[in-house]
Amino acid sequence: MKTEISIKEEVRDYLRALSPETRRRAKAALGALPTGDTKPLREELAGLHRLRVGNHRFIYRHHAGRIRVFYAAPRALIYEYLAGHLHDLLD
């Protein structure tokens, strides 16, 4: 049974801004979730996972056979931003 993957519009906008090669790799990695270079997040971000594609991170929640990708940013920015804005992003 294939996992249902939904991608928030803000993440789609982020993908469109990437270079063609990086965008291709990111789309392939997103389509292969929950496999790939993924890792569960800890502490205040527990229950979420990240997908690494080069210097880019995609944050998602995997629950009941569904994956919702709701945030993406360069690695240097993502974790600090998430800690302060998590509840707004999940709405």
C-alpha positions, 0 to 999 in steps of 0.5 A: 500500500502506497503512502499518501503524501501531501505537500503544503503550497509553501513547500511547492513554492520553495521547490519552484525556486530551486535550481532545476537539478536540485528541484529534480532531486528534491521531487524524487526524494519527496516522492520516495518518502518515507524512505531516503535520508530521513531522520526523526526530530527530537525534543520540542520537535518530536513527532516530526521528521526531516528529509535531507536533500543536499543543503535543503531540509523538508519537514514532515509529519508521518501519521496513519499512513499519510505524510504531510510535508509542511515546511522547507528551507536551507539547513542553516535556517530551518531548525531555529525557525521551526522551534519558534513557529511550529504551531503556526506551520501545522495549522 
